[in-house]
Amino acid sequence: MKSATHFPKHLYLIASGNTPPHHKPNRDNMGSKAFNLLRMANIGLPVPPALVIGTHYTKAPDECMLPVFTVGLPALEEAAGLAIGDPRKPLVVSVRSGAPVSMPGMLETLLNIGLCDQTIAGLLRQTGNPRLVWDAYRRLIASYGEVVAGLPASLFADEIERVTQDRDERLLDFSELRDLTRRFLSLYQQHAGQAFPQDVNAQLSGAIRAVFASWHAEKAQAYCKLNQIDPAMGTAVIIQSMVFGNSGGHAGAGVGFTRDPMTGERRLWVDFLANAQGEDVVSGRRNAHGHQVLASVAPQAWLRLEEAAQTLEREFTDMQDFEFTVQDGVLHLLQTRSGKRTPLAATRIALDLMDEGMIDAVTALQRTAELQEEDLGTVRLASLGEPDTQANLLGRAIPACPGVASGEIALNGQRAAARAGAGASIILVRQDAQTSDIAALESALGLLTQRGARTSHAAVVARQLGKVCLVGCENLRIDLTARTLRLGDRVLNEGDVITLDGNEGAIYPGTVAAVMVPDEALLERLRSLRSVSKAGKI
């Protein structure tokens, strides 16, 4: 292991039980995601080894390349026991962003960096799993093409649809994935004007530059403006040893909250997708399942996750939003942060943590100081359960953020912004829950998607903005050419009014009356805390 005196000032190594001391690591210089990973590793949670390139390099990414490749990467290889580009024991890595503040889905991530024609045989020797190898390789070519080479995602998505013909792509066997990979390589060369990079160091440097560049992307800057984030803050880049959730029947990827982010109840709230990688869940392009599927395919990993969730809350003294991967039945944690939550959930969580002795009354007061009593309830349909309302039900979806919202259908951000600017209430309807819709989400009252999980980045942002959000509506079909959508046997035009019930996951035509139902028990608990504070007893 490289000694601290020779480890560069703006690089940081995270390796459980083997991490050298660093020059004052904190959220500002190594980013919040990496700083939390360091804390997780230090308390013994299962975190894959990682190299962090500090936020210092955001303005001049090229300056990090020499220290990364001469000192940082060798230290990561030593920690992982693998070497990038080694044809027998290749190190395969993810390259992730990590700003000092949470920016869910606004910055880029690349997985499976280090795979090439020379290293796939080595990964096959390590895993004994040809399907995993070819699945990971084709994913790399597509994501690298989109993020680094600037190719349209549809180029590769259309090819997947041609091959799968409405089958789940997770059902493709290794020979089909091998053929798909070769087709991707051909498409990349044809449309990028050069071959996919087989030099793994070139892959890695390209990925690092792309992640740094994503800090300046339009959606990231829009998010900074919306949340008063200093654009000079920059992002760190995390190079982390890959774990593969696409390794078969006892594997998968997921996102979870240690408590329900909608209500604040003390229960694990997990989205999981078996035999998949993390981007499948958070990208908003795939539907996911609850913890029951995880408990079924990897019961020991589920038990370990329950324990880890409690450890995370004790360490960070707040409800956590975490990402994880299960490879061959073994749990690996990839991220944690304080979870976005509704005002109702924020109140209940703060009061419960105080009652559990995890935070004191002063902290609970601070966390609830800006919350208004009129927000501590749930907007519900006034006519819920009445025959006329149920008879008009258009469809159902997965609730990702509670409440009720009525408005005109808008099928893209431009329409949403224009109609909202004219004073109309808007429901944004999209195929996928994408964070590129951040500006449109700001002007809409609700979001409805055909695909996506409750924990996708766009759903997290919608919850943060207080928008009603329904995802994964399986009977929704959108025709952008005709500017219509179909829900079951009903066809609606863009501009028609619909109502989203984010509590029950229901969609209705027209405007349905709604009322605020206060949580009186919770209100009484908050008033009691505030009255004790006013009496000077805290």
C-alpha positions as CSV (number, residue, x, y, z in Angstrom):
1,M,0.0,0.0,0.0
2,K,1.2,3.5,-0.9
3,S,2.1,5.5,2.2
4,A,0.3,8.6,3.1
5,T,3.4,10.7,2.3
6,H,3.3,9.5,-1.3
7,F,-0.4,9.6,-1.8
8,P,-1.4,12.8,-3.7
9,K,-3.3,15.5,-1.8
10,H,-6.4,15.4,-3.9
11,L,-6.8,11.6,-4.3
12,Y,-8.4,9.3,-1.7
13,L,-8.4,5.6,-1.3
14,I,-11.3,3.7,0.3
15,A,-10.6,0.2,1.2
16,S,-12.0,-1.6,4.3
17,G,-9.3,-2.1,6.9
18,N,-6.6,-0.9,4.6
19,T,-7.2,2.8,4.0
20,P,-4.2,5.1,4.3
21,P,-4.6,8.4,6.2
22,H,-5.5,11.3,4.0
23,H,-5.1,15.0,4.1
24,K,-8.3,16.1,5.9
25,P,-10.9,14.3,3.9
26,N,-14.3,16.0,4.0
27,R,-17.5,16.5,2.0
28,D,-16.1,19.6,0.2
29,N,-12.9,18.0,-1.2
30,M,-14.0,14.4,-1.8
31,G,-17.7,14.8,-2.3
32,S,-20.6,13.7,-0.1
33,K,-20.9,10.3,-1.8
34,A,-17.3,9.3,-1.3
35,F,-17.1,10.8,2.2
36,N,-20.1,8.6,3.2
37,L,-18.5,5.6,1.5
38,L,-15.3,6.2,3.6
39,R,-17.4,6.4,6.8
40,M,-19.2,3.2,5.8
41,A,-16.0,1.3,5.1
42,N,-14.5,2.6,8.4
43,I,-17.4,1.0,10.4
44,G,-17.1,-2.3,8.6
45,L,-19.9,-2.2,6.1
46,P,-19.4,-4.1,2.8
47,V,-18.1,-1.4,0.5
48,P,-16.0,-2.3,-2.6
49,P,-12.6,-0.6,-2.8
50,A,-12.6,2.8,-4.5
51,L,-10.3,5.6,-5.6
52,V,-11.7,9.1,-5.3
53,I,-10.5,12.0,-7.5
54,G,-11.3,15.2,-5.5
55,T,-13.5,18.1,-6.5
56,H,-10.3,20.2,-6.9
57,Y,-9.9,18.8,-10.5
58,T,-13.4,19.8,-11.8
59,K,-12.1,22.9,-13.5
60,A,-9.0,21.1,-15.0
61,P,-9.7,17.3,-15.3
62,D,-6.5,16.7,-17.3
63,E,-4.4,17.6,-14.3
64,C,-5.6,14.5,-12.4
65,M,-4.5,12.0,-15.0
66,L,-0.8,11.7,-14.0
67,P,-1.4,11.1,-10.3
68,V,-4.4,8.8,-11.0
69,F,-2.5,6.5,-13.3
70,T,0.9,6.6,-11.5
71,V,-0.2,6.4,-7.8
72,G,-4.0,6.2,-7.4
73,L,-4.8,3.4,-9.7
74,P,-1.9,1.1,-8.6
75,A,-3.2,1.6,-5.0
76,L,-6.7,0.6,-6.0
77,E,-5.4,-2.4,-7.9
78,E,-3.5,-3.5,-4.8
79,A,-6.6,-3.1,-2.6
80,A,-8.7,-5.1,-5.1
81,G,-6.1,-7.7,-5.9
82,L,-6.8,-7.1,-9.6
83,A,-5.2,-5.0,-12.3
84,I,-6.9,-3.0,-15.0
85,G,-6.3,-4.4,-18.4
86,D,-4.9,-7.7,-17.1
87,P,-6.0,-10.4,-19.5
88,R,-6.2,-13.0,-16.6
89,K,-7.4,-11.1,-13.6
90,P,-8.8,-7.8,-14.9
91,L,-10.0,-5.0,-12.6
92,V,-13.4,-3.8,-13.9
93,V,-14.6,-0.5,-12.4
94,S,-17.5,1.9,-12.2
95,V,-16.8,5.6,-12.7
96,R,-19.3,7.7,-10.7
97,S,-19.9,11.3,-9.9
98,G,-20.1,12.6,-6.3
99,A,-20.7,16.3,-5.6
100,P,-20.5,17.7,-2.0
101,V,-24.3,17.9,-2.1
102,S,-26.9,15.4,-3.3
103,M,-27.7,15.7,-7.0
104,P,-29.7,12.6,-7.7
105,G,-29.3,11.6,-11.4
106,M,-28.0,14.9,-12.5
107,L,-24.4,13.7,-13.2
108,E,-23.1,10.8,-15.2
109,T,-22.1,7.3,-14.2
110,L,-20.4,4.6,-16.3
111,L,-20.2,1.0,-15.3
112,N,-18.0,-1.9,-16.5
113,I,-15.0,0.2,-17.5
114,G,-12.0,-2.0,-18.2
115,L,-13.8,-4.6,-20.4
116,C,-12.5,-5.0,-23.9
117,D,-11.8,-7.9,-26.3
118,Q,-8.6,-8.7,-24.4
119,T,-10.1,-8.8,-20.8
120,I,-13.4,-10.6,-21.3
121,A,-11.7,-14.0,-21.1
122,G,-10.2,-13.0,-17.8
123,L,-13.5,-11.9,-16.4
124,L,-14.9,-15.2,-17.6
125,R,-12.2,-17.1,-15.7
126,Q,-13.0,-15.1,-12.5
127,T,-16.8,-15.6,-12.7
128,G,-17.4,-18.7,-14.7
129,N,-20.4,-16.8,-16.1
130,P,-20.4,-16.1,-19.9
131,R,-23.8,-14.4,-19.7
132,L,-22.5,-11.9,-17.2
133,V,-19.4,-11.2,-19.3
134,W,-21.2,-10.5,-22.5
135,D,-24.1,-8.6,-20.7
136,A,-21.6,-6.3,-19.0
137,Y,-19.6,-5.7,-22.2
138,R,-22.6,-4.7,-24.3
139,R,-23.8,-2.4,-21.5
140,L,-20.4,-0.7,-21.4
141,I,-20.4,-0.1,-25.2
142,A,-23.8,1.4,-25.1
143,S,-23.3,3.7,-22.1
144,Y,-19.8,4.7,-23.2
145,G,-21.2,5.5,-26.7
146,E,-24.0,7.7,-25.1
147,V,-22.0,9.4,-22.4
148,V,-18.5,9.8,-23.8
149,A,-19.0,9.6,-27.6
150,G,-22.3,11.5,-27.6
151,L,-24.2,8.9,-29.6
152,P,-28.0,8.7,-29.1
153,A,-29.2,6.2,-26.6
154,S,-31.9,5.1,-29.1
155,L,-29.1,3.7,-31.4
156,F,-28.5,0.8,-29.0
157,A,-32.0,0.7,-27.5
158,D,-33.5,0.1,-30.9
159,E,-31.1,-2.8,-31.5
160,I,-32.0,-4.4,-28.2
161,E,-35.7,-4.2,-29.2
162,R,-34.9,-5.8,-32.6
163,V,-33.2,-8.7,-30.9
164,T,-35.5,-9.2,-27.9
165,Q,-38.8,-8.8,-29.8
166,D,-40.7,-7.9,-26.6
167,R,-38.8,-10.4,-24.5
168,D,-37.2,-9.2,-21.3
169,E,-33.6,-8.6,-22.2
170,R,-32.6,-10.4,-19.0
171,L,-33.8,-13.6,-20.7
172,L,-31.2,-13.3,-23.5
173,D,-28.7,-16.1,-23.3
174,F,-24.9,-15.6,-23.6
175,S,-24.8,-16.3,-27.3
176,E,-27.5,-13.8,-28.0
177,L,-25.7,-11.2,-25.8
178,R,-22.4,-12.0,-27.5
179,D,-24.0,-11.3,-30.9
180,L,-25.6,-8.2,-29.5
181,T,-22.2,-7.0,-28.3
182,R,-20.6,-7.5,-31.7
183,R,-23.5,-5.6,-33.2
184,F,-23.0,-2.8,-30.7
185,L,-19.3,-2.6,-31.6
186,S,-20.2,-2.2,-35.2
187,L,-22.8,0.5,-34.5
188,Y,-20.3,2.3,-32.3
189,Q,-17.6,2.4,-35.1
190,Q,-20.2,3.3,-37.8
191,H,-21.7,6.2,-35.9
192,A,-18.7,7.5,-33.8
193,G,-16.4,7.3,-36.8
194,Q,-13.9,5.3,-34.8
195,A,-13.7,2.0,-33.1
196,F,-14.8,1.5,-29.5
197,P,-11.6,2.0,-27.4
198,Q,-9.9,-1.3,-26.6
199,D,-7.2,0.5,-24.6
200,V,-8.6,0.3,-21.1
201,N,-6.6,3.3,-19.9
202,A,-8.1,5.3,-22.7
203,Q,-11.5,4.0,-21.6
204,L,-10.9,5.1,-18.0
205,S,-9.5,8.5,-18.9
206,G,-12.5,9.1,-21.2
207,A,-14.9,8.1,-18.5
208,I,-13.2,10.4,-15.9
209,R,-13.4,13.4,-18.3
210,A,-17.1,12.7,-19.1
211,V,-18.1,12.6,-15.5
212,F,-16.3,15.8,-14.7
213,A,-17.9,17.4,-17.8
214,S,-21.4,16.3,-16.7
215,W,-21.1,18.9,-13.9
216,H,-21.5,21.6,-16.6
217,A,-24.4,19.8,-18.4
218,E,-27.7,21.7,-18.8
219,K,-29.8,19.5,-16.4
220,A,-27.1,19.7,-13.7
221,Q,-26.9,23.4,-14.0
222,A,-30.7,23.7,-13.9
223,Y,-30.7,21.6,-10.7
224,C,-28.1,23.8,-9.2
225,K,-30.1,26.9,-10.0
226,L,-33.3,25.4,-8.7
227,N,-31.7,24.4,-5.4
228,Q,-29.3,27.4,-4.9
229,I,-26.2,25.2,-5.3
230,D,-22.9,27.1,-6.0
231,P,-21.9,26.1,-9.5
232,A,-18.3,26.5,-8.5
233,M,-18.6,23.6,-6.1
234,G,-17.7,21.0,-8.6
235,T,-17.9,17.2,-8.3
236,A,-15.6,14.4,-7.3
237,V,-15.1,11.3,-9.4
238,I,-15.2,7.8,-7.8
239,I,-13.5,4.9,-9.5
240,Q,-14.8,1.8,-7.7
241,S,-14.3,-1.9,-8.1
242,M,-17.3,-3.4,-9.9
243,V,-19.7,-5.8,-8.3
244,F,-22.1,-7.5,-10.7
245,G,-25.8,-7.6,-10.0
246,N,-26.3,-9.2,-13.4
247,S,-24.6,-12.4,-12.3
248,G,-27.6,-14.6,-12.3
249,G,-30.5,-15.9,-10.2
250,H,-29.0,-14.9,-6.8
251,A,-28.1,-11.4,-7.8
252,G,-29.5,-8.0,-8.5
253,A,-29.4,-4.3,-7.8
254,G,-31.6,-2.1,-5.7
255,V,-32.2,1.2,-3.9
256,G,-33.7,1.5,-0.5
257,F,-34.7,3.9,2.3
258,T,-34.3,3.0,5.9
259,R,-37.8,4.5,6.5
260,D,-40.8,5.2,4.3
261,P,-40.0,8.5,2.6
262,M,-43.7,9.2,2.0
263,T,-45.0,8.7,5.5
264,G,-41.9,8.4,7.7
265,E,-42.9,5.0,9.1
266,R,-40.1,2.9,10.4
267,R,-39.8,0.2,7.8
268,L,-37.4,-0.6,5.0
269,W,-38.6,0.8,1.6
270,V,-36.8,-1.1,-1.1
271,D,-36.9,-1.3,-4.9
272,F,-35.0,-4.3,-6.3
273,L,-34.5,-5.7,-9.7
274,A,-33.1,-9.3,-10.0
275,N,-30.2,-10.1,-12.3
276,A,-29.7,-6.4,-13.1
277,Q,-27.2,-3.5,-12.6
278,G,-27.9,-0.4,-10.6
279,E,-28.6,1.9,-13.5
280,D,-31.5,-0.3,-14.5
281,V,-33.2,0.8,-11.3
282,V,-32.3,4.4,-10.9
283,S,-32.4,5.4,-14.6
284,G,-36.2,5.3,-14.7
285,R,-36.2,3.0,-17.7
286,R,-37.1,-0.2,-15.9
287,N,-39.8,-1.2,-13.4
288,A,-38.7,-2.7,-10.2
289,H,-40.0,-5.0,-7.4
290,G,-40.2,-4.7,-3.6
291,H,-38.0,-6.4,-1.0
292,Q,-40.0,-9.6,-1.2
293,V,-38.2,-10.5,-4.4
294,L,-34.8,-9.8,-2.8
295,A,-35.7,-11.9,0.2
296,S,-36.7,-14.7,-2.2
297,V,-33.6,-14.7,-4.5
298,A,-31.0,-13.9,-1.9
299,P,-32.3,-14.4,1.7
300,Q,-29.0,-13.9,3.4
301,A,-28.3,-10.7,1.6
302,W,-31.8,-9.4,2.7
303,L,-31.0,-10.2,6.3
304,R,-27.6,-8.5,6.0
305,L,-29.4,-5.5,4.4
306,E,-31.8,-5.2,7.3
307,E,-28.8,-5.1,9.7
308,A,-26.9,-2.7,7.5
309,A,-29.9,-0.3,7.5
310,Q,-29.9,-0.1,11.2
311,T,-26.1,0.5,11.3
312,L,-26.5,3.3,8.7
313,E,-29.1,5.1,10.8
314,R,-26.9,4.8,13.9
315,E,-23.9,6.2,12.1
316,F,-25.6,9.0,10.3
317,T,-28.5,9.7,12.8
318,D,-31.0,10.2,10.0
319,M,-33.1,8.3,7.5
320,Q,-30.9,7.1,4.7
321,D,-31.3,6.5,1.0
322,F,-28.9,3.8,-0.1
323,E,-27.9,1.9,-3.2
324,F,-26.8,-1.7,-3.1
325,T,-25.8,-4.7,-5.3
326,V,-26.1,-8.4,-4.6
327,Q,-23.6,-10.6,-6.5
328,D,-23.9,-14.4,-6.1
329,G,-25.9,-13.8,-2.9
330,V,-23.5,-11.4,-1.3
331,L,-24.5,-7.9,-0.3
332,H,-22.4,-4.8,-1.3
333,L,-23.2,-1.2,-0.4
334,L,-22.5,1.5,-3.0
335,Q,-23.9,4.7,-1.6
336,T,-25.8,6.3,1.2
337,R,-27.1,9.8,1.8
338,S,-29.9,11.5,3.8
339,G,-33.1,10.6,2.0
340,K,-35.4,13.0,0.3
341,R,-38.8,12.9,2.1
342,T,-42.2,14.6,2.3
343,P,-42.9,17.2,5.0
344,L,-45.1,14.6,6.7
345,A,-42.3,12.0,6.7
346,A,-39.8,14.6,7.8
347,T,-41.8,15.4,10.9
348,R,-42.5,11.8,11.9
349,I,-38.8,10.7,11.3
350,A,-37.4,13.6,13.4
351,L,-39.8,12.9,16.3
352,D,-39.3,9.1,16.1
353,L,-35.5,9.5,16.0
354,M,-35.8,11.7,19.1
355,D,-38.0,9.2,20.9
356,E,-35.6,6.4,20.0
357,G,-32.7,8.4,21.5
358,M,-30.8,8.7,18.2
359,I,-31.1,12.6,18.2
360,D,-31.8,15.1,20.9
361,A,-34.8,17.4,21.2
362,V,-32.7,20.4,19.9
363,T,-31.9,18.5,16.7
364,A,-35.5,17.4,16.3
365,L,-36.6,21.0,16.6
366,Q,-34.0,22.1,14.0
367,R,-35.2,19.5,11.6
368,T,-38.8,20.5,11.9
369,A,-38.4,24.3,12.3
370,E,-39.4,25.1,8.7
371,L,-42.3,22.7,8.5
372,Q,-45.8,24.2,8.6
373,E,-48.7,22.6,10.4
374,E,-50.9,22.8,7.3
375,D,-48.5,20.6,5.4
376,L,-48.6,17.8,7.9
377,G,-51.4,15.8,6.4
378,T,-52.2,14.0,3.1
379,V,-54.2,15.4,0.2
380,R,-56.8,12.7,-0.6
381,L,-59.7,12.3,-3.0
382,A,-62.9,13.7,-1.5
383,S,-64.9,11.0,-3.3
384,L,-62.6,8.0,-2.8
385,G,-64.6,4.8,-2.8
386,E,-67.7,6.3,-4.3
387,P,-69.1,4.2,-7.3
388,D,-68.9,7.1,-9.8
389,T,-65.2,7.7,-9.1
390,Q,-64.2,4.0,-9.3
391,A,-66.2,3.5,-12.5
392,N,-64.1,6.2,-14.2
393,L,-60.8,4.6,-13.2
394,L,-58.4,4.8,-16.1
395,G,-55.5,2.8,-14.7
396,R,-53.1,2.1,-11.9
397,A,-49.5,2.7,-11.3
398,I,-46.9,2.6,-8.5
399,P,-47.1,5.5,-6.0
400,A,-43.8,7.3,-5.6
401,C,-45.0,10.5,-4.0
402,P,-48.4,11.0,-2.3
403,G,-51.1,13.5,-2.8
404,V,-53.6,14.3,-5.5
405,A,-53.0,16.4,-8.6
406,S,-55.2,17.4,-11.5
407,G,-54.0,19.0,-14.7
408,E,-53.6,19.0,-18.5
409,I,-51.6,16.2,-20.0
410,A,-48.2,17.4,-21.4
411,L,-46.0,14.9,-23.2
412,N,-42.8,16.9,-23.1
413,G,-41.0,19.6,-21.2
414,Q,-41.6,22.3,-23.8
415,R,-45.4,21.8,-23.7
416,A,-45.3,21.7,-19.9
417,A,-43.4,24.9,-19.7
418,A,-45.6,26.7,-22.2
419,R,-48.9,25.7,-20.7
420,A,-47.7,26.3,-17.2
421,G,-46.6,29.8,-18.3
422,A,-50.1,30.4,-19.5
423,G,-51.5,29.5,-16.1
424,A,-52.6,26.0,-16.7
425,S,-52.1,23.1,-14.2
426,I,-49.9,20.4,-15.8
427,I,-49.5,16.7,-15.4
428,L,-46.3,15.6,-17.2
429,V,-46.7,12.1,-18.8
430,R,-43.6,10.4,-20.0
431,Q,-42.5,6.9,-21.0
432,D,-39.5,6.9,-18.6
433,A,-38.8,8.8,-15.3
434,Q,-35.9,10.8,-16.5
435,T,-33.9,13.5,-14.6
436,S,-33.6,15.5,-17.9
437,D,-37.2,16.5,-17.2
438,I,-36.1,18.5,-14.1
439,A,-37.3,21.9,-15.5
440,A,-40.6,20.4,-16.7
441,L,-41.1,18.8,-13.3
442,E,-40.7,22.2,-11.6
443,S,-43.6,23.6,-13.6
444,A,-45.9,20.5,-13.3
445,L,-48.1,19.4,-10.5
446,G,-47.5,15.7,-11.1
447,L,-45.6,13.1,-13.1
448,L,-46.9,9.8,-14.6
449,T,-44.6,7.4,-16.3
450,Q,-45.0,4.1,-18.2
451,R,-41.8,2.7,-16.8
452,G,-39.6,3.4,-13.8
453,A,-39.2,2.6,-10.1
454,R,-40.2,4.5,-6.9
455,T,-36.5,5.1,-6.2
456,S,-35.5,6.2,-9.7
457,H,-33.7,9.5,-9.7
458,A,-36.6,11.3,-11.3
459,A,-39.0,10.0,-8.7
460,V,-36.6,11.1,-5.9
461,V,-36.5,14.6,-7.4
462,A,-40.3,14.7,-7.8
463,R,-40.6,13.8,-4.1
464,Q,-38.1,16.5,-3.2
465,L,-40.2,19.1,-5.2
466,G,-43.4,17.9,-3.6
467,K,-44.9,16.7,-6.9
468,V,-47.4,13.8,-7.0
469,C,-45.7,11.0,-8.8
470,L,-46.9,7.6,-10.2
471,V,-44.4,5.4,-12.0
472,G,-44.5,2.0,-13.8
473,C,-48.0,2.3,-15.3
474,E,-48.0,-0.9,-17.3
475,N,-51.2,-0.2,-19.3
476,L,-50.0,3.3,-20.4
477,R,-49.0,3.7,-24.1
478,I,-47.8,7.1,-25.5
479,D,-48.0,8.1,-29.2
480,L,-45.8,11.1,-29.6
481,T,-46.6,11.4,-33.3
482,A,-50.3,11.6,-32.7
483,R,-49.8,13.5,-29.4
484,T,-52.1,11.0,-27.6
485,L,-51.9,8.4,-24.9
486,R,-53.8,5.2,-24.3
487,L,-54.7,3.9,-20.8
488,G,-56.3,0.5,-21.3
489,D,-59.1,1.1,-23.9
490,R,-59.3,4.9,-23.4
491,V,-57.5,7.3,-25.7
492,L,-56.7,10.8,-24.4
493,N,-55.2,13.7,-26.2
494,E,-52.5,16.0,-25.0
495,G,-54.3,18.8,-23.2
496,D,-57.0,16.6,-21.8
497,V,-57.3,16.8,-18.0
498,I,-56.5,13.8,-15.7
499,T,-56.2,13.3,-12.0
500,L,-53.4,11.4,-10.3
501,D,-54.0,9.8,-6.9
502,G,-50.5,9.4,-5.4
503,N,-51.9,7.7,-2.3
504,E,-53.7,4.8,-4.0
505,G,-51.8,4.7,-7.4
506,A,-54.9,5.5,-9.4
507,I,-55.5,7.6,-12.5
508,Y,-58.9,9.3,-13.3
509,P,-60.2,11.4,-16.2
510,G,-60.9,15.1,-15.5
511,T,-60.6,16.9,-12.2
512,V,-61.6,15.0,-9.1
513,A,-62.1,17.0,-5.9
514,A,-59.5,16.5,-3.1
515,V,-59.2,17.5,0.5
516,M,-56.4,17.8,3.0
517,V,-56.6,15.2,5.8
518,P,-54.4,16.3,8.7
519,D,-52.5,13.8,10.8
520,E,-53.8,14.9,14.2
521,A,-51.7,12.5,16.2
522,L,-48.5,13.7,14.5
523,L,-49.5,17.4,14.8
524,E,-50.0,16.9,18.6
525,R,-46.5,15.4,18.9
526,L,-45.0,18.3,17.1
527,R,-46.9,20.9,19.1
528,S,-45.8,19.3,22.3
529,L,-42.2,19.5,21.3
530,R,-42.5,23.1,20.2
531,S,-44.4,24.1,23.4
532,V,-41.7,22.5,25.6
533,S,-39.1,24.6,23.6
534,K,-41.1,27.8,24.1
535,A,-41.3,27.1,27.8
536,G,-37.5,27.1,27.8
537,K,-37.3,23.4,29.0
538,I,-35.0,22.4,26.1
